[in-house]
């Protein structure tokens, strides 16, 4: 699996304003132990902080056709993530893991947090 640093990318990212909790992957035994009405357990990082996924969009050009790509950036929950609005967004230490799954390339975006507003826009990868 390759990991690429955000500095390699030049295209602006736009947040949609949607922030969802990241849910823990459950084994069959864990899933069977959940009772109806029990909340699905949340995922946490190595330091015990709850994870959220910020939905973003970007334009890609594939085989000469422009399309909109919707992707999520995972980061730990903070007061900044609770107040994300639609519009340009900058992430601190944004990176992406790229790997093959089912014959397709899959991107997993991660960041350390939302960067302070600097007037700069963070970037996205182009395919």
C-alpha positions in Angstrom: 0.0 0.0 0.0 1.4 3.4 -1.0 0.9 6.5 1.1 1.1 9.9 -0.5 1.5 13.2 1.3 -1.0 16.0 0.7 1.8 18.3 -0.6 1.8 16.3 -3.9 -1.7 17.4 -4.7 -2.8 20.7 -6.2 -6.6 20.6 -6.7 -8.8 22.4 -4.1 -11.1 20.4 -1.8 -14.6 21.4 -0.9 -16.3 20.1 2.2 -20.0 19.3 1.8 -20.7 20.1 5.5 -21.5 16.5 6.3 -19.6 15.0 9.2 -20.4 11.4 10.3 -19.0 9.3 13.1 -16.7 6.4 12.0 -18.2 3.1 13.2 -16.2 0.2 14.5 -15.8 -2.8 12.3 -17.6 -5.7 14.1 -16.8 -9.4 13.8 -19.8 -11.7 13.4 -19.7 -12.5 17.1 -19.7 -8.8 18.1 -22.5 -8.1 15.7 -24.6 -11.0 17.1 -24.1 -9.7 20.6 -25.7 -6.4 19.8 -29.3 -6.2 20.8 -31.9 -4.4 18.8 -31.7 -0.7 19.7 -28.1 -0.9 20.8 -26.0 1.8 19.2 -23.3 0.6 16.8 -19.9 1.1 18.6 -17.7 4.0 17.3 -14.2 3.7 16.1 -11.3 5.3 18.0 -7.7 6.2 17.1 -4.6 4.8 18.9 -4.9 7.6 21.5 -8.6 6.8 22.3 -10.1 9.8 20.4 -13.3 9.2 18.5 -13.0 9.3 14.7 -15.2 11.2 12.3 -15.3 11.3 8.5 -15.7 14.7 6.8 -17.3 14.4 3.4 -15.6 16.3 0.6 -16.0 16.7 -3.2 -13.6 17.3 -6.0 -13.6 17.2 -9.8 -11.7 14.5 -11.6 -11.0 14.0 -15.3 -11.1 10.4 -16.4 -10.5 9.5 -20.0 -11.3 13.0 -21.0 -14.6 13.2 -19.1 -15.1 15.5 -16.0 -16.8 13.9 -13.0 -17.5 14.7 -9.4 -15.8 12.5 -6.9 -17.2 12.3 -3.3 -14.7 11.0 -0.7 -14.3 11.1 3.1 -11.4 12.3 5.2 -11.0 10.6 8.5 -9.8 12.5 11.5 -10.3 12.7 15.3 -13.4 14.4 16.6 -12.9 18.0 17.8 -14.8 21.2 18.2 -13.6 22.2 14.7 -15.1 19.1 13.1 -18.5 19.9 14.7 -18.6 23.3 13.0 -17.6 22.3 9.5 -19.6 24.2 6.9 -19.9 23.6 3.1 -17.0 25.3 1.3 -13.2 25.2 0.9 -11.4 23.3 3.6 -7.8 22.8 4.7 -6.7 19.7 6.6 -3.6 19.4 8.8 -1.2 16.7 7.6 -3.5 15.3 5.0 -2.4 12.0 3.5 -4.0 9.3 1.4 -3.4 5.5 1.3 -3.9 4.0 -2.2 -4.5 0.2 -2.6 -6.2 -2.2 -4.9 -9.4 -3.9 -3.8 -11.6 -5.9 -6.1 -9.8 -4.8 -9.2 -10.1 -1.1 -8.4 -7.9 1.5 -6.8 -9.2 2.7 -3.5 -8.2 5.8 -1.6 -8.3 6.2 2.1 -7.9 9.8 3.1 -6.7 10.7 6.7 -5.7 14.0 8.4 -4.6 15.1 11.9 -7.3 17.7 12.0 -8.8 20.8 10.4 -6.0 23.3 9.8 -6.5 26.9 10.9 -7.9 29.1 8.1 -4.9 30.5 6.2 -6.4 31.5 3.0 -4.8 28.5 1.4 -6.7 25.5 0.1 -5.6 22.0 0.7 -5.3 19.8 -2.4 -6.7 16.5 -3.7 -5.3 13.9 -6.1 -6.1 13.7 -9.7 -6.6 10.5 -11.6 
